């Protein structure tokens, strides 16, 4: 996590390798074990394209299920 605001639930993630900044999708924490995120935290998620913008969604631990 590069940055995260728990009140608005908006944040930016730096992708491994490319260091591309990708915003969190509005539903990134939906059905997730995470209630909040902190700067520097490593997360796994799915990069999707919505309305012409790449976003990170489905935040989870470093495995497919938990």
Secondary structure, 3 states (H helix, E strand, C coil): CCEEECCCCEEEEECCCCCCEEEECCCCCCCCCCCCCCCCCCCEEEEEEECCEEEEEEEECCCCCC
